[in-house]
């Protein structure tokens, strides 16, 4: 059956080449039949890729260990959910999964835009097919998930087709999935992240189509606004799920280590966030057209560059670059598509002139522009930090490491500036803000920020980071609340609606703006979690005999015993600890170690967690002696961490409100009834 | 078969117990003498160092044998009365800058520190340049904005300086 998968990939590759040619020819020669054929090839290519992916899943679920990927990344005893997620547990499978999601995205985009932007669509299809086609070429020429195991003259050979004189090699069981990936968060995290990555190809495709066709007005921007917000939301969720996984699995009390894989997901998020904001300026003021093109081009390329960096092995060592064909192929794709995009941009530069100019320093445009530049700055610094060890190794021959201390020192101050701007920008008017407006809009937020300092002092804070962080959060939050209060008050005055109705109507009628503010509230909650973890974390290490206790903050944790439980493909060692707060028992936590049958040398921590609104009690079982007579623990009290995860949910609610499709009447009706500001909402 | 699997699992677990027992060191911390550094004292130093072999793993969190030995060295050096800076310098001498988690501020690696500052100067300089040049252009009659009023924040021609409430009200009336 896996042969069929391989054939499907070959057909998908050839058809994508045909689709690219047909769409381009149809668009250039104005031939709707060819354009239609190109569009249909998107559907067929995607169908083939999804079919291939389903066959791979079938191989994983039915334990077809003859297939090398299945033998290397699965095992009989692996729980079904992890057999499904094993698809993205290795290079070849994850490329196939990526292709599946890209295909799905291509189908949804092509289908949903079938009636809009008709002259852009052939070129959008070209880009989508180039993208999917490239992944097909990776599967065919670099990492084939359908390759099988054979024996030739006592030698193990991996090949799709049976080599001459070979007999099938069918191992009785597989090697198992990497223990780090046998976690529910790791089932969700890659899916969300990949959806974010592949989703960015759609706005990029529209940008390319706009450049090729010369339709450089606001049409493409309006068409792709939601198509940027949705992948942005997936990226955000993906990053937060990854952080949650790191927090619960890696057992070091943190959630983000600035490692290259994490940075790879963060880089496109930064430019995408800048893009989501800067397209507003183009829509409303006709400015920053080139900048927006650059941002979406960068975002797309960063999804590829991040993947390239982590998959080619170049980050681990420059010398591993050529070990697999994946690295060079990614590099070639990135270089060629970047040059093509830059070429298009230069060609269309005369048509991308700004329709307006900045009126005042104290305007929302200036704040947005500064914020955009700051996002790109963080991206540039993070990018440099990610690749610098490789550059240093290449130039100096010595390997260095750039970890959290570097990133925190470089990015920390920039993030502070960014948060301040997040609070200030919505309080500044478009074009210019007079002194009176400034006073009225900034008085309450600045007062709230200043007031937070004595409050924090009274609460016992003596940390500078805490004062600054909380003051900024108070400033931003007060600004958002002020916007809501004023909106609701104005609505109540004009319509006489009761408060809840006025609030709902305000958000419903201008979801884009007020949904955006909800996203900002979510960001503040995430920031609060970061502040709690960075500045107020307590940590203690303890070797405890049964019944002994360790003190941390207001808590006393008592080690009870060590239990051993058989899991489906692992042995679970559980060390229950009784948690008492200020002397009163409040519960029990279960720090665990999983020792996987297939990878006993890589035991995985499952932290014992008592999550709370104010703080988490978090314990890691580090080791044990004499079958649990003594055990060693790392215990943390992580203040405010729950706010980070809830903040993620709030951000998603905000995005949903912001991106929710509003009823669109006929164009004429809409123009008559809805003011322009709301039209773009 | 099941019994064999169980025996195998138990053996694996026993082997691991032996490994962890080694990792535990010699006995509980509670009975540590005044001279012997506690795990917390060792970790305070280890937190400022990074595993030279893993990517991005702090020394206090690394389970590699090499890192366990490094922590033992920290313990010995603390016991000998050495300062944190001395201990860090010792490891840099042994393993290179890789244990610091950040590049040194000398030679080629200085680029990693200078680049972000340079990028900030260029980026913010660009914004300043745009603001200055665009404001100059403003003398010429500006073409009306294609998107005109946003969520009520944009002043219309001839309108008096911002009055937030009035604008919100107007916007709401228009929305009805």
Interface residues (C-beta under 8 A of the other chain):
Chain A: X218 X250 X251 X252 X257 X258 X259 X260 X280 X283 X284 X285 X286 X315 X316 X354 X355 X356 X357 X358 X359 X360 X361 X364 X366 X369 X370 X373 X374 X376 X377 X380 X381 X384 X385 X388 X392 X395 X396 X398 X399 X400 X401 X402 X403 X404 X405 X406 X409 X410 X414 X429 X430 X431 X432 X433 X434 X436 X437 X440 X441 X486 X487 X489 X490 X491 X493 X494 X495 X509 X510 X512 X513 X539 X540 X541 X542 X543 X544 X545 X548 X564 X566 X571 X573 X595 X597 X600 X603 X622 X623 X624 X625 X626 X627 X630 X632 X634 X674 X675 X676 X677 X678 X680 X681
Chain B: X5 X6 X8 X9 X12 X13 X15 X16 X17 X20 X21 X23 X24 X25 X27 X28 X29 X30 X38 X39 X40 X43 X50 X52 X55 X56 X57 X58 X60 X61 X96 X97 X98 X99 X100 X101 X102 X103 X104 X107 X108 X109 X111 X112 X113 X115 X116 X119 X120 X123 X124 X126 X127 X130 X131 X134 X135 X137 X138 X142 X143 X145 X146 X147 X148 X149 X150 X151 X152 X153 X154 X155 X161 X162 X164 X165 X168 X169 X171 X172 X173 X174 X175 X176
